Amino acid sequence: GESVGLHLPTLSVQEGDNSIINCAYSNSASDYFIWYKQESGKGPQFIIDIRSNMDKRQGQRVTVLLNKTVKHLSLQIAATQPGDSAVYFCAENINAGKSTFGDGTTLTVKP
Amino acid sequence: DVKVTQSSRYLVKRTGEKVFLECVQDMDHENMFWYRQDPGLGLRLIYFSYDVKMKEKGDIPEGYSVSREKKERFSLILESASTNQTSMYLCASSQSGGGTDTQYFGPGTRLTVL
């Protein structure tokens, strides 16, 4: 069946280090992927997206990598800051408009 | 900026009550979604709508219904609330076409059913 999963439910990093959050997906037909960030008490917010015809996309301090061969997606956060502490979700678009979300990874940034 | 608002941040209801959760978006988005979020289970899709008066079941529609009478408003209804419906409920909207399908979420409603 369709599923999107994250390798680790929690990740703890030191402030200033780089963070890597991983996600595995199962549907090879998916053509669009999104990373969301959910801070405490708020709804998820869009961070960055990538289409299946790309393998890398960069934003401000964030990079998403897509490896279609092994159906793996990762989010890299450079110079992690305390404000990056949140739950991060990957999402996979299988049908137009509808997303399947992973379970989330909780990132904790230690000062 | 897209704004998605939900009628309540916190709600406490009793078993058997009828519960309405309201969601409004101000960006003229065609698509609207209702999810519930539970620890360890991520976001699970309850219902979604691609247009006014249109609705589709998501992955866990049992015990819920929805209404979309106007484009900007999508309501989630619990006909007879039960304790296992205690959860965080998130509404989202997105624009059709353009190929991006990014969803914009409201702040969530934390519902407790006693």
Contacts between the chains, C-beta under 8 A, distances in Angstrom:
chain1	res1	chain2	res2	distance
A	9	B	40	7.9
A	32	B	99	7.1
A	32	B	100	7.5
A	32	B	101	6.2
A	34	B	101	7.7
A	34	B	102	6.1
A	34	B	103	7.9
A	36	B	105	7.9
A	41	B	107	7.3
A	41	B	108	7.9
A	42	B	107	5.7
A	42	B	108	7.4
A	43	B	4	7.4
A	43	B	90	5.4
A	43	B	92	7.5
A	43	B	105	3.1
A	43	B	106	5.3
A	43	B	107	5.3
A	43	B	108	5.3
A	44	B	43	7.5
A	44	B	90	7.4
A	44	B	103	7.8
A	44	B	105	5.0
A	45	B	105	7.0
A	46	B	102	5.0
A	46	B	103	7.7
A	46	B	104	7.4
A	49	B	100	6.7
A	49	B	102	6.5
A	51	B	99	7.9
A	89	B	42	7.0
A	89	B	43	6.9
A	91	B	103	7.8
A	93	B	101	5.1
A	96	B	96	7.6
A	96	B	101	6.7
A	97	B	31	4.7
A	97	B	48	7.6
A	97	B	50	6.4
A	97	B	94	6.1
A	97	B	96	6.3
A	97	B	101	5.5
A	98	B	33	7.9
A	98	B	45	7.3
A	98	B	48	6.4
A	98	B	101	8.0
A	99	B	101	6.8
A	99	B	103	6.3
A	101	B	35	7.9
A	101	B	42	5.3
A	101	B	43	4.2
A	102	B	42	6.2
A	103	B	40	6.9
A	103	B	41	7.0
A	103	B	42	4.0
A	104	B	42	5.6
